[in-house]
Amino acid sequence: MTVYQMAKLYYPRYWTLRMLNKLVKAGRLTQAEVDEIVSGAKEG
């Protein structure tokens, strides 16, 4: 399982936006991926 897949699965229940931003800084996610995860969580 990739970091992206884990983020989609665990945000926002277990992972916060702060955690996602830390992963961007660490180079594990892109900002575009974070935006997609966050917008997807808001939709459903």
N, C-alpha and C positions, 0 to 999 in steps of 0.2 A: 504494500500500500504506500502510495506517495504522500508527501507532506500536503500536497494540494487536496488529495482525496480525504485525508484525515481532517483537514481544515473544513472542508465542505460538510463532513459528517458531524464534527464536534462544535462548530460555531452555530449559534451563540450559547448552546447549552453548557458546554464545558470550557470552551476557549473564548476569550474576550477579543475585542478589536485590538486591544493593546498587545495581546499575544500575536495576533496576525501581523501587526506592524513590526514587532520584534523579528518575526520570521522574514519579513521583507528586508530589514536591515542586515540580517544574517545571510541573505542571498538564497534563502530556501523557497520563497514565493516572490512573485512579481506584484507590483501594485495593481496591475490589471486583473490578476487572479484574485486579489483581495477584494477589489471592487465588485467582481462577479459573485464572489461568495457572499458578500454583505448584501448586495441587491437581491440575490436569490433567497436569502434568509428572510428578507422583508416581504417578499412576494408570497412565500408559503412556507 
